[in-house]
Amino acid sequence: MVGLTEVLAHQGGWDELLLVATPIVIFVVLLRIANARAAHLEGPSGEGDHGAAEPGPQPGDDQIDLRSDPGGAPSGDRH
């Protein structure tokens, strides 16, 4: 009768192949599951479940743009 130690002893490399291939296969399966869930959440229109994005402020609105220009000064604080 062959024991577990004899089976897991060096048998031409198949056991080492399993030690490398098993984590790779698990990673691929988990990645496919995650991609399928993401595609399901995105929906057929490609917009996702968040709906349409609200438009941001338009030029001429009465809002101050606080983004910095390349000079470092906020664009709403020009003197």
Buried (B, 14 or more C-beta within 10 A) or exposed (E): EEEEEEEEEEEEEEEEEEEEEEEEEEEEEEEEEEEEEEEEEEEEEEEEEEEEEEEEEEEEEEEEEEEEEEEEEEEEEEE
